[in-house]
Amino acid sequence: MGSPKDMVAPPVEGGDQGSELATDTEYPLWNKRQLRRWKQMNEQFVDDVNIGFFYKPHTIIVLALTMVVVIYLAFNDEAQAAEANPDEPKSVARGLGVAALVFLVFSTAALPNGPFVRPHPAVWRCVLGISVLYWLLLVFALFQTRFWVRDIIVWLNRASIPYTSPEDSPEYANDCSFTVSNLYSRLDIFILAHALGWVAKTLMLRSVWLCWLVSIAWEVTEVIFSGILPNFSECWWDQVIYDVVVCNGFGILVGHQLCRFLECRTYRWEAITDVPSLTGKVKRVALQFTPSHWTVVQWDPFSSRRRVLCTILLCFFLLLTELSTFLLKHVLMLPTKHSLNVYRLIIWVAFGMPALRQLYIYMTDKDVKRLGTQAWVACGVLVTELLVCIKFGRTMFNPREALRAVMIWISVIGVMVAIALIIAEVIRVRAKRGQLAKRAAAATNSAFAKKTD
């Protein structure tokens, strides 16, 4: 699906792509450089269109098709049967589903592209729409009771979901003897999921030291909150061997190698119409789902005050995102393998990628004065998730114990992040001094050789 923002716009001063939708009159207080930077972060344009049909506006056709679908779903036999039985909850579910569909169509046609163009800007506009829908659902849940939200989940699943209490949560610290049988008993699908999760996080953060910082900080978080979340209690060898070394270490290593491969790769894209063979065309279509280029990330947290603040907030936000996963599952009494837990993780990964890129651009580019739309929505989603956990958890957790855990966590993680940032900056400064010393020595040797000649 195309929109006016997908079209290749005429070049503006400086050589970057512009758009008739983002003119100087819309941002009168911005200079042209700031406007170009904002469009690169929030309104990225496609500069290598291969098949023009997919990048031309089809908004009228899309609107017509959308209304045809709405009319069909509203007047078919199933809708008439639901009208004959107004107490049937299926009509409510169908109405909410079609309303969400219409909103996603609007999002795909009208919302900003974001920082990515592969596989198509419409995909990332739809992702932004999904994140907004998820945020609205969280805001709605915030004004309900915990058991009523639970009943809604059961109703939407159209099947009974077994209630889980803290006593039903899996315990990992019952027998902590370091034996082969205990090591084997801990092997499950969650270890693979844990490792793949860290591969994805490394590809998103593109920083080994930042990944290790978040990894170790998360293990500390589990220890601190083990008093209120029973399944956080683990044996020492489980945390050290399986969590830190196997899952986190393996995931970070694989992710880092993938980053290096993508960084060293040559990006030369050929139009699919120029590919002669059918096999080559299929391969080119598959490559459309890979990055169009690869950006090398340099966090350099002490380069500016904005970088320091954003890096600290990023570490806390990453930890809070992980923590809210377990808190939501606990307060809503969902089984560990429930599909909603998986859907939430998929949604967070999908809109977390453009959100991280927008945060990085905002942090590193002084010409960018506003946070990107997707990053703004991601912050709102995270805060609302935490508010839902706090409201629903008031009757489940001991207030004093929970407050004590939160204060300890903020203090410990704050100290860890500060120490890690200082160490990273010292290493960076020393490496830079070493490079300058090598260059000075090479220049001195070259000058001496010329004098000798």
C-alpha positions in Angstrom: 0.0 0.0 0.0 1.4 3.3 -1.0 0.9 6.8 0.3 2.1 10.3 -0.7 5.0 9.9 1.8 6.4 6.9 -0.1 7.0 8.8 -3.3 10.5 10.0 -4.2 10.5 13.7 -3.5 12.5 16.3 -5.4 15.9 17.0 -3.9 16.2 20.0 -1.6 19.2 22.1 -0.8 22.0 19.9 0.6 21.2 16.9 -1.5 18.8 15.1 0.9 15.3 14.0 0.0 12.4 16.4 0.7 8.7 16.2 0.6 5.8 18.5 -0.3 4.2 17.3 3.0 7.0 18.7 5.1 7.7 22.2 4.0 9.3 25.1 5.7 5.9 26.6 6.3 4.9 23.7 8.5 8.0 24.1 10.7 8.7 27.9 10.6 11.1 27.8 13.6 13.3 25.2 12.1 16.2 25.8 9.6 16.6 23.5 6.6 19.2 21.3 8.3 17.0 20.6 11.3 14.1 19.9 8.9 16.2 17.4 7.0 17.3 15.6 10.1 13.7 15.4 11.4 12.6 13.9 8.1 15.4 11.3 8.2 14.3 10.2 11.7 10.5 10.4 11.5 9.7 10.8 7.8 12.2 8.6 6.0 11.8 8.5 2.2 12.6 5.8 -0.3 15.3 6.8 -2.7 15.7 3.6 -4.7 12.2 2.8 -6.0 12.2 -0.3 -8.1 8.5 -0.9 -8.8 6.7 2.4 -8.8 3.2 0.9 -8.3 4.0 0.0 -4.7 5.2 3.5 -3.9 2.5 5.6 -5.5 -0.5 6.9 -3.5 -3.6 4.6 -3.6 -5.5 6.3 -0.8 -8.8 6.5 -2.6 -8.6 2.8 -3.7 -7.7 1.8 -0.2 -10.5 3.7 1.3 -13.0 2.1 -1.1 -11.7 -1.4 -0.4 -11.8 -0.7 3.3 -15.5 0.3 3.2 -16.4 -2.7 1.0 -14.9 -4.9 3.7 -16.7 -3.0 6.5 -20.0 -3.3 4.6 -19.6 -7.0 4.0 -18.7 -7.7 7.7 -21.6 -5.6 8.9 -24.3 -7.0 6.7 -23.4 -10.7 6.1 -25.3 -13.6 7.6 -23.2 -13.8 10.7 -23.8 -10.1 11.5 -27.6 -10.6 11.0 -27.5 -13.6 13.4 -25.7 -11.5 16.0 -28.3 -8.7 15.5 -31.1 -11.3 16.2 -29.3 -12.2 19.5 -28.0 -8.8 20.9 -26.8 -10.5 24.1 -24.3 -12.6 22.1 -20.8 -11.2 22.8 -19.6 -12.1 19.3 -21.0 -8.9 17.9 -18.9 -6.8 20.4 -15.8 -8.7 19.4 -16.5 -8.3 15.7 -17.1 -4.6 16.2 -13.9 -4.0 18.1 -12.0 -6.1 15.6 -13.3 -4.2 12.6 -12.7 -0.9 14.4 -9.1 -1.9 15.0 -8.8 -2.9 11.4 -10.0 0.5 10.1 -7.6 2.2 12.4 -4.7 0.1 11.2 -5.7 0.9 7.6 -5.7 4.6 8.5 -2.3 4.2 10.2 -0.8 2.5 7.2 -2.0 5.3 4.9 -1.4 8.4 7.0 1.0 8.0 9.9 4.7 9.0 9.5 7.1 6.4 8.0 9.6 6.3 10.8 13.3 5.8 10.3 13.2 2.6 8.2 12.1 1.9 4.6 12.6 -1.9 4.4 10.6 -4.0 3.5 8.3 -1.0 2.9 7.4 2.2 4.8 3.8 1.0 5.0 4.9 -1.8 7.3 6.4 0.6 9.8 3.4 2.8 9.7 1.3 -0.2 10.5 3.6 -1.0 13.4 3.2 2.5 14.7 -0.6 2.0 14.5 -0.4 -1.3 16.4 1.6 0.3 19.1 -1.0 3.1 19.5 -3.7 0.5 19.7 -1.9 -1.4 22.4 -1.4 1.9 24.3 -5.1 2.6 24.1 -5.9 -0.8 25.4 -3.6 -0.3 28.3 -5.2 3.1 29.1 -8.6 1.4 29.0 -7.4 -1.4 31.3 -6.0 1.2 33.7 -9.5 2.3 34.5 -10.9 -1.2 35.1 -10.5 -3.7 37.9 -8.0 -6.5 37.8 -10.6 -9.3 37.7 -12.7 -7.5 35.1 -9.6 -7.2 32.8 -9.0 -10.9 33.5 -12.6 -11.7 32.5 -12.2 -9.7 29.2 -9.1 -11.7 28.4 -11.0 -15.0 29.0 -13.9 -13.7 26.9 -11.6 -12.7 24.0 -9.9 -16.1 24.1 -13.3 -17.8 24.1 -11.9 -20.4 26.4 -11.3 -20.8 30.1 -7.8 -19.7 31.2 -6.7 -21.4 34.4 -6.0 -18.9 37.1 -2.4 -18.9 38.4 -1.5 -17.7 41.9 1.9 -17.0 43.2 2.0 -20.5 44.6 1.4 -21.9 41.1 4.3 -20.0 39.6 7.3 -22.2 38.7 10.0 -22.4 41.4 13.6 -22.6 40.4 15.2 -22.6 43.8 13.7 -25.6 45.5 16.8 -27.8 45.0 20.0 -25.9 44.4 22.4 -28.8 44.6 24.9 -28.6 41.8 24.3 -31.9 40.1 23.9 -33.2 36.5 20.3 -34.1 37.0 19.5 -30.6 38.3 21.3 -29.0 35.3 19.4 -31.2 32.9 16.1 -30.5 34.6 16.5 -26.7 33.8 16.7 -27.3 30.1 13.6 -26.1 28.4 12.3 -24.0 25.5 12.7 -20.8 27.5 16.5 -21.1 27.4 16.4 -21.0 23.6 13.9 -18.1 23.7 16.2 -16.3 26.2 19.2 -16.6 23.9 17.3 -15.6 20.8 16.0 -12.6 22.7 19.5 -11.4 23.4 20.4 -11.9 19.7 17.6 -9.5 18.9 18.6 -7.0 21.6 22.2 -7.0 20.4 21.1 -6.3 16.8 19.0 -3.4 18.1 21.5 -1.9 20.5 24.6 -2.7 18.5 26.9 -2.3 21.5 28.5 -5.1 23.4 29.2 -3.2 26.6 25.7 -1.8 26.8 24.2 -5.3 26.3 26.4 -6.8 29.0 25.5 -3.9 31.3 21.8 -4.6 30.8 22.3 -8.3 31.1 24.1 -8.2 34.5 21.7 -5.5 35.7 18.7 -7.7 34.9 20.2 -10.6 36.9 20.5 -8.1 39.8 16.9 -7.0 39.2 15.8 -10.6 39.6 17.5 -11.0 42.9 16.1 -7.7 44.3 12.5 -8.5 43.2 12.6 -12.2 44.1 10.8 -11.3 47.4 7.6 -10.2 45.6 7.9 -12.4 42.4 8.5 -16.0 43.4 9.6 -17.2 40.0 12.6 -14.8 40.2 14.1 -17.0 42.9 16.9 -19.0 41.2 19.9 -21.1 42.2 23.2 -19.4 41.9 24.4 -21.8 39.1 21.2 -21.2 37.2 21.8 -17.5 37.0 25.5 -17.7 36.4 25.7 -20.6 34.0 22.4 -20.7 32.1 21.4 -17.0 32.3 24.6 -15.0 32.1 27.0 -17.4 30.3 24.8 -19.5 28.1 21.8 -17.4 27.2 23.1 -13.9 27.5 26.7 -14.6 26.5 25.8 -16.8 23.5 23.0 -14.3 22.4 25.3 -11.3 22.6 28.1 -13.1 20.8 25.9 -14.2 17.9 24.2 -10.8 17.7 27.6 -9.1 17.7 28.9 -11.3 14.9 25.8 -10.6 12.9 26.3 -6.9 13.4 29.9 -7.1 12.2 28.8 -9.1 9.1 26.1 -6.6 8.2 28.5 -3.7 8.9 31.1 -5.1 6.5 28.6 -6.1 3.8 28.5 -4.1 0.6 25.1 -2.7 -0.1 24.5 -2.4 -3.8 20.9 -2.9 -4.7 19.7 -3.9 -8.2 16.2 -3.2 -9.4 14.1 -6.4 -9.5 13.1 -5.5 -13.1 16.8 -5.7 -14.0 17.3 -9.2 -12.6 17.1 -11.6 -15.6 16.3 -15.0 -14.0 13.3 -16.0 -11.9 15.6 -17.4 -9.2 17.3 -14.0 -9.0 14.0 -12.2 -8.8 12.9 -14.4 -5.9 16.2 -13.8 -4.1 15.9 -10.0 -4.7 12.4 -10.1 -3.1 13.8 -12.0 -0.1 16.6 -9.4 0.2 13.9 -6.7 0.4 13.3 -7.9 4.0 17.0 -7.1 4.9 18.4 -3.7 5.8 19.0 -1.3 2.9 22.2 -0.2 4.7 23.8 -0.6 8.1 24.4 2.2 10.5 27.3 1.9 12.9 26.2 2.9 16.4 28.6 4.8 18.7 26.8 5.6 21.9 29.7 7.6 23.5 27.7 8.4 26.6 29.9 11.2 27.9 30.1 13.1 24.6 27.3 15.4 25.8 24.9 15.9 28.6 22.0 14.7 26.4 23.9 11.5 25.7 24.5 10.9 29.4 20.8 11.4 30.3 19.5 9.3 27.4 21.9 6.4 28.0 20.9 6.2 31.7 17.2 6.4 30.8 17.6 3.8 28.1 19.2 1.3 30.6 16.3 1.9 33.0 13.7 1.6 30.3 15.1 -1.6 29.0 15.0 -3.1 32.5 11.5 -1.8 33.2 10.3 -3.3 29.9 11.6 -6.7 31.0 10.2 -6.3 34.5 6.8 -5.3 33.4 6.6 -8.6 31.4 6.7 -10.6 34.6 4.6 -8.1 36.6 1.8 -8.1 34.0 1.8 -11.8 33.9 1.7 -11.9 37.7 -1.1 -9.3 38.4 -3.3 -10.7 35.6 -2.7 -14.3 36.7 -1.8 -15.5 33.3 0.0 -18.8 32.7 3.6 -18.5 31.5 2.9 -20.0 28.1 -0.2 -17.9 27.4 -0.3 -16.4 23.9 -0.7 -12.8 25.2 2.8 -13.0 26.7 4.2 -13.9 23.3 2.1 -11.3 21.4 3.3 -8.6 23.8 6.9 -9.5 23.2 6.4 -9.5 19.4 4.8 -6.1 19.6 7.6 -4.7 21.7 10.3 -6.0 19.4 8.5 -4.6 16.3 8.1 -1.0 17.6 11.2 -1.2 19.7 13.5 -1.2 16.7 12.3 2.1 15.2 11.9 3.6 18.7 15.6 2.8 19.5 16.8 4.3 16.3 14.8 7.5 16.9 16.1 7.7 20.4 19.7 7.3 19.1 19.3 10.0 16.5 17.7 12.3 19.1 20.6 11.6 21.5 23.5 12.0 19.0 22.3 14.7 16.5 22.2 18.2 18.0 20.0 19.4 15.1 17.2 17.1 16.2 15.0 18.9 18.7 12.1 16.5 19.0 11.8 12.9 20.0 10.5 10.7 17.1 6.9 9.6 17.1 7.5 5.9 17.6 9.9 6.6 20.5 7.3 8.9 22.1 4.6 6.3 21.8 7.0 3.6 23.2 7.7 5.7 26.3 3.9 6.2 26.8 3.3 2.4 26.5 6.0 1.6 29.0 4.8 4.1 31.6 1.2 2.9 31.2 2.2 -0.7 31.6 3.9 0.2 34.9 0.8 2.1 36.0 -1.3 -0.9 35.3 1.1 -3.1 37.3 1.1 -0.7 40.2 -2.7 -0.3 40.3 -3.5 -4.0 40.0 -0.6 -5.0 42.3 -1.6 -2.9 45.2 -3.8 -5.7 46.6 -1.3 -8.5 45.7 2.0 -7.1 47.0 3.0 -6.0 50.5 3.3 -2.2 50.0 6.4 -1.9 52.3 8.2 -4.8 50.8 7.4 -3.6 47.2 8.6 0.0 48.0 11.7 -1.3 49.7 12.5 -3.4 46.6 11.9 -0.5 44.3 14.2 1.9 46.3 17.0 -0.7 46.5 16.6 -1.4 42.8 16.9 2.2 41.8 19.9 2.8 44.0 21.8 -0.4 42.9 21.1 -0.1 39.2 21.9 3.6 39.3 25.3 3.0 40.8 25.9 0.1 38.3 25.0 2.2 35.3 27.1 5.2 36.5 30.2 2.9 37.1 29.7 1.2 33.7 29.4 4.5 31.9 32.6 5.8 33.5 34.5 2.7 32.7 33.3 2.8 29.1 34.3 6.5 28.8 37.8 5.8 30.2 38.3 2.9 27.7 37.2 5.2 24.9 39.5 8.0 25.9 42.5 5.7 26.3 41.8 4.1 22.9 41.5 7.6 21.3 44.8 8.7 22.9 46.5 5.6 21.7 45.3 6.2 18.1 46.5 9.9 18.3 49.9 8.7 19.6 50.2 6.2 16.8 49.4 8.9 14.2 51.9 11.3 15.8 54.6 8.6 15.8 53.8 7.8 12.1 54.0 11.5 11.2 57.3 11.9 13.0 58.8 8.9 11.3 57.6 10.1 7.9 59.1 13.6 8.5 62.4 12.0 9.7 62.6 9.8 6.6 62.1 12.8 4.3 64.9 14.7 6.1 67.2 11.7 5.8 66.5 11.4 2.1 
